Amino acid sequence: MRKPAVGHSPRIIQSVFVLLLLALFACLSTFLVTMGAQIYRNTIDSSEHNSESRVMTAVLRSAVWAEDGGEVRIEHFDNLGITALCVVNDYNGETYLKRLYCAVDEDPLDGEPRSYLWESYTSEDTEFTVESGETLCELKSFVPSIEGKTLKAEVESKDGTKSTIRMYLRAGGAEE
């Protein structure tokens, strides 16, 4: 008569080994997917931040360069609490003013007040009001100044990133 073998059969050890490999694979796969998702989120956040910064500066540069043929000056509207960059152009004896300024408006989606960069294009005869313009992009602050023939604009985006934009005024060439 034979004695039963002491120990485990090779099939049980093989099955346990396969289950451990599958469990290890599942854990590592979950870990890699989680890490990849986090890296993707960080990349998207960084991309949005960089895009907002580029859009903010591009909007300002293109708005100024489009009308750089006229006189460029800074206007202060103390009653409105606004400092505006103003480009004055004369078209066949009629004077038109293009103003860039930062003002608060109500967000159409949630009704919360938000600060935007505005652009207003009116004739010299029209009285300036904040509502005479249209919003270009969300912006916390916009402080323009002119230093010789250089326009300097200190801007702050909605997330608090501050930038200083300097542009040489090509044709209009302000002097203050």
Secondary structure by P-SEA (a helix, b strand, c coil): cccccccccaaaaaaaaaaaaaaaaaaaaaaaaaaaaaaaaaaaaaaaaaaaaaaaaaaaaaaaaaccccccccccccccccccbbbbbbcccbbbbbbbbbbbbcccccccbbbbbbbbbbccccccccccccccccccbbbbbbcccbbbbbbbcccbbbbbbbbccccccccc
